[in-house]
């Protein structure tokens, strides 16, 4: 083996490892609307939204024992809506109707 071939092999191995900038961004939004229709009827609507973006942060350990090119990216989108109607028949009796819809989309991508 020549010195040139050894240096080429070492340079190739060094290109597979090293530091890689990683980050994780998260946005969470929550909104709620309450409405008192009458003395005995109340309605409520809630919306929860979350977005997570983590480029090159599929594995979150500070030191990863894999090559720099093997770190993937993680993304998540969560949406949830909840509606509630409460009817108060008397001081000790209530009736409640709740509806909820949620969507959770999580996916990973190769680097």
DASULMO-V119259 format. One record per run of one state. SS is the DSSP state (helix for helix, strand for strand, loop for the rest). FROM is the first residue (numbers start at 0). TO is the last residue. Records with the same first field share a line. If there is no record, write none. Layout:
SS=FROM-TO, FROM-TO
This chain:
loop=0-1, 16-23, 36-39, 54-66, 70-71, 90-91, 109-110
helix=2-15, 67-69
strand=24-35, 40-53, 72-89, 92-108
